[in-house]
């Protein structure tokens, strides 16, 4: 039964977020139980004296994050959310006995990539809208007003930037941290390398499969045993993690899985956190492009619901500002932050103090938030244009994972993957595909303007037709 919800009309937090926060708290606290139905949108509107769109936005956010499900002609029903006890009450072996069977197989971590001039790259971003004037002004201000700019800074990063990051992450990602937990570095790959070196005893690393290729490379380079963990429509398979007791470090992209685009449900997040506690494991949460969502606001970070210091939060500005802005950060659990200061004592920060101070002022001034809002509108337009052109040009194609981030999946049912990649290469088109016999393409859209999109869609559609004709010819022979 739903408890009384008290709203604050004059609060800074939007009304729909207040409703969302109240209802999800009741679900997580057990007031609203699995299988219960929420009040209809009309009833909640009348009860709280708010607009239909306000309630609809709150319900849509809960639906996207996996708190509830929509039942046709019945309403919204609460899903199962695994309770997270303060102390581990069952052993790892005991808990694994109650997990459902999962016969899904591991997928390869390799992507097929043909490197040519035209590419649906997932690393391209919109650079024409970069706020050059604001950035230049902040550079000048920093150069003339910040004392000690040329002196050696803190190895974890300038305190001003780490304080700015704490405020930003708290407000926009629900991350809970203090400046002493943050490490600033030149790129997420560099920080991932440091994190793995920080825990040399954790040889086996569970990695989403398919997943980010850079993690596989970094792990192999450092002598780690990489254990591919399969995915389903809710995210990484926790059931499979339980079958690998040697895994005590897990890399995941819960807000927008790369490359499938799946957003990890709240139920799966709670299961993953419980696994980490019971296995004495750490989770690396890569938050590489969570700023960009096109239906709802960014989902709260996994780190924000972790109460036992098991999540390492990894973020970067390479996607949200520009690839050349090589500033990334890691939020370490307190035990690891303390260990970091002992192990890497004497290490210098790999980002210049000037860039750190400029970014800090960019965050504090609201310039970063304005830039993200502006580019989100641009990316939404480009995404929708490219989606329409692809679906119009390729009969039978379908799209998934397009609600967030800077890429989506294009499913080409009945099209042989290897044949398509070969034909696309002949056309001078670079494609990234998921493993499998049928073609599932990873389509990055952030750097593709409409004129370029038309050309690339035409080439891709031609390659798909040629692949189909080639298969027909093979059958006839």
N, C-alpha and C positions, 0 to 999 in steps of 0.2 A: 504494500500500500504506500502510495506516494505521501511524503510528509509535506508540511507547509513550506512554501517557497517565498522568501522575502526578497523583494527586489529594491534596488536603490536607484531611482530614476536619475538622480543628479551625479551618480558615480561616473568616473572616467571609463570604466569597463562597459562596453555595449550591453544592452539588455539581453540579447540572444546569448552572449557569453556567460552572463550571470545565470540564466536558465540552464545552459549546458553544464556549468560548473556545479550547480545545485543538484541536478539530476544524476550526473556521473558520480558525485560524492555519495549519493544515496545508493547507487548501484554498487560502488566499491565497498561501502560500509555495510551492505547487506540489508538495508531498509527496503530497497527494491530488489526482489529476488528473481533468479532465473525463471523464465516462463511468464512472468507478470506482464500485463499490458500497460503501456503508458496511457494517460488520458488522451483523448482525441485532440487534434490541433484546435478545433473549435472550442472544446471544453476548456483547454488550458488558456486559450486567448481570453475567454470570458472570465475565468478565475483570476488571472493575473492582470487583466485589463491592458493587454498589449495587442499589437497588430498580428495578423495572420503570418506575415512574412517574418516577424521576429521569432515566433515559435517554429516556423518551418526551417529557419536557419539553424536553430538550436538542434532540432531533430536531425537535420541533414548532416550536421557535424558529428553527432553521436552515431549516426548510421555509417558514415565514412570511416569512423575509428573503430567500429565493431562492438560498440556497447549494446546496440539494439539491431533488430532486423525488421523489415517491413513484410507484413503478412497481408496479402490481397484481401480486401473487404473486411479486414479485422482490425488493422492498426499496427502499432509498433510494439514489439515484444522484446523483453530483456534477454540478452544472450548469457551464456555461462561465462563467468569471469572467475578464474582461479584465485582463491583467497591467498594472500601472502602473510603467513604468520610472522610474528616478531622473531621467533626462534625456530630453527629447523626441527620439526617434530617427527619426521620420518627419515629413514636413511635413504640413500640414493638407490640402493637395491630394492627397498620396499616400494618406493614410489614408481620405479620402472615397471613393476608388475601390474600396475593399474593403468598403464598407458595403452590406448587403442593400437591395434595392429596397423602397420604401414608397410605396404609392399611396393612402394614407389622406389625406383632405382636411382642411383646417383647419376648425375649428368656430367659430362666433361666440362672442364673449366676453359677449354679453348674456344675462341671465336674464329670464324673464317673471315678474313679481311683481304679484299683485293685493293691495293693501294693505287689509285689513279688520281686524276686532277679534280673530278667532281665527286664530292663525298657528302653523305648524310652524317657528318661527324657529330658525335655527342659532346665534343669538347669545345665546339665553336660557340661564341656568345655574341650578342649585339654590342658592338663597340662604338658605333656612330653616336649613340646617345650617352656616352660617357660624359660626366659632368666636368669637362675640362676647366671651365671658368672657376667653379667652386674649388676644385682640387688645386688649381694654381694659386688661388687666394689663400687657401689653408697652408700651402707650402711657404708662401711669403710670410704669413703670420708666424709660422713655426720658426722659420729661419731667424726672424728678427726679435722674437719675444721669448723663446724658450731657452732658459739658461742651461749651460752645460751640455748642449746638443752634441758637441764633438767629443765629449768624454765617454769613457766606457760605461755601458749600461748594465742593467740586471740580466743575468744569464737566462732567466725565465721570460724576459720581455719587460719593457718599461711598465712600471706600476700604473701609470695613467691609462695605458691601453688595456691592461688587464682589468682595471676597475670599470672601464667603459664596456668591455666585453661582458663582465658580470651583470651589469645593469641591462644591457641589450638582451643577453640570453635569458635572463629572468623574465623580462617582459614579453619577449616574442617566442621563446622556445620552452618556457617553464623549467629551465635548467636551474638547479640549486647549487651554487658554488660561491667561493670566496676567491679573491685575487691570488692567494698563495697556492691555489689548486691549478692555475692556468699556466701552460707553457706555450710560448709563441715561437713559431719556426717558419722557415722558408719552404712552404708547401706541405701538403698532407702526407706525401710520400716520405719526406724527411722525418716527420713526427711519427709516422707508423714504424719507421726503422728504429727510432729511439725507444718507442714503446716496447717493441719486441726485444731490444737489447736490455731493457729494464727488467725483463722477466725471462732470463736465460733458462730457468728450470722448466718453463712451460714449452716443451718441445713440440707438442701436437697442437695445431691450430685448426679449428673448425671454420670453414669458409663456405658461404652460400654458393651453390652450384646450380645454374650458371651464376657467375658473379663477376666482380671487378677484377680484371686480369692482373692489375698492378699488385694486388695482395698476394696472389699466387707467386709472382716473381719475387716480391720482397721476402716472403716466407722461405722460398727455396734458397735464395741468396744467403740467408742467415742460418741455413741448416735446419729449418723447421720441417716437421712432418705435416704436410698439408692434407687435411681430411675434408673432401667435398661433402657438403650436407645439402640434401635436396630441398626443394621448395614446394609449397602448395599455394592455394589462393589466399592464405592468411599470413604467409611469410615463411621463414626458415622452419624446418621440421625439428621441433624440440624432441619428439619421440625418437628421431634418429640420433640426436645428440646423446641421449641416454644409452644408446648402444655402443658408444665410443668413450669409455671411461678414461682413456688416455688424453682426451681433449679437455684442456683447462683454460683455453683462450679461444673466444669465438668472435669472428668478424661478421658484422651484419649491417644492412642499410634499411632500417625499419620504416623510415618516413616515406621513402620512394625507392624500392629495391632496384638495384642495377643488375641486369638490364630489364627485368620483367615489368617494372613499374608498380608492383604490388605494395600496398601500404599495410604494414603489420597490424593486425587487429589488437585491441586492448587485451582480449583473452589470451592471445598468443604471447603478448609482451609479458603478462604476469607469469605464464608458464616458463618463459625463457629466464626471467629473473629468479624463479624458484629453482630452476636447474642450476643456475650460477651459484646460488647459495649452497645447495646440496653437494655440488661437485667441487666446491672451493675454486670456482672459475671466475674469470673476468670476461666481460663483453666489451668489444670495441664497437661503438655506435658511430658509424660514418654518416654525417649529416650533410652530404655534399651539395645538395640542391633543394633543400626543404623550403627555401624562401618562396618558391614559385608553385602556387596552387591556384587552380582556375575555377573550382567549384566551392571550396570552403577555405577557411583560414588554415595556416600551417598547423599540422598536428603536433601536440606536445611531445617533447623528447622522451625517449625511454629513460634517460638519466633522471628525469624529473620525478618518476614514480619509484625509483630505486632508493630504498631506505637502508641498505646494507653495504654501500660503497662497493658495488660490483660492476659499475658501468664507466667506461672511459669514453668521453664524448669528444668526437673529432669533427672540426669544422674548418671551412676555407672560404676565402673571398675570391678565389679564382673564377668561380662560376657566376657569382652575383655582381662582381664589379668588372674584372677583366682577367684573362689568363696571365698577363704580365705582373699582376699584383700578387706576388708570391708570398702572401701572408696567410698562414693557417694557425690553428690553435688546438690544443688538447686540454680538456678538463679532466684532471686525474682524480680518482678517489683519494681521500686523505692519506691512507697508508702508502699508496704509490707515490703521491706527491712528496712525502717525507723521504721515501727511498730515492726518488729522483734527485733531491738536493744532496744526498750523500754520494750517490753513484756518479752523477754528472757535475759535481762541484768543480768549478773552474771552467766549464764550458761557456762559451760566449753565445749570445743570441745571434742567429743567422739572418736576422732582418735588421736593416739599418734603423737607427733611432729616429731619423727624420721621417721615414715612411711610417713607423709606428705612431709617432706623434700626430702625423697628418690623419691617419686612419682613426685615431682616438677622437680627434676633433670632428671628423666627418660623422662618426657615430653619435657624438654628443649633440651636434648641431641639428640632427634630424635629416642631414643630407643623404645618409645611407638609406633610410626608410623611404624617402622621396624617390630615390633612384630605383629602388626595388619595385615600388608601385608603378613607376613609369615603364620599366622594362617588362614587368609582368603583363601590362596591357599590350605591349608590342609582341611579346611571345605568344600570348593568347590569340592575337590576330593571325600571326604566322602559322601557328599550330592549326587553327581552324581552316585557314586557306589551304594548307598542304593536305590536311585530312580530306577535304572535299575533292580536291584535284585527284588524289590517289584513288579514292573510292569511285569517282566518276570514270577514271581512265582504266581501272583494272577490275573487271567484273568478278564478283565473288570474294574480293578482298575484305578483310575486317581489321579493326584497330582495337588495341587494348592498352591500358596503362597510360592514358593520355590526360588524366585529371590533374597531374602534377609534374613538376620537373621540366627538363629540356629535351626529352626524347619520349617516343612511344614505340610499341611493337606493331608491325604490319604483318598480318597473317595471310599467306597466299596458299590456301588449301589446294592440294592437288598439284602444286608446282614443285618439281624436284629442286632441292637446294643447290646441289653441286652444279647442275646444268644452268641454273639461273645465275650463279656467281660467275661461271665461265662466260656466259653471254653478256653479262653486265660489264665484265672486264674488257671484252672486245669493243664495247660501246664507250669505254673510257669512264665508267661509273664505278666508284668504290662503294662496296656494301659491307655491312657488318651483320652477321646472321647468328642465330642461336643454333646449338647443335641439334641434329635430327635430320631425318630424310626430307621432310617437307620444309619449305622455305618460311622462316619467321625472321623478318628483318628488323634490326634496331635502327630506328629513324630519328636522328637528331635534327631539330628544326630551328634552333635558336639563331643560327647564322645564315639562314636561307631567306632571302627577300623574295617576293612573289615572282619577279621576272626569272630569277634563277630556279625557283621551284617549278615553274612551267617547263623549263628545259629538262630538268632532272626527272620529273614525273614522266615526260614523254619518252626519255631514254629508258627508264625503268619499265614502263608499260610495254615498250618494244622488246625489251629483254624477256619479259614474262611471256609474251606471245611467241617469241622464238623458242623459248624453253619448252612451251607446250607443243609447238610444231615439231621440235626435235624428238620429244617423247612419242608423238604419233608416228613419226617416221621409223623410230626404233621398233615400235610394235608391228608395223607393216612388214619390216624386214625379218 
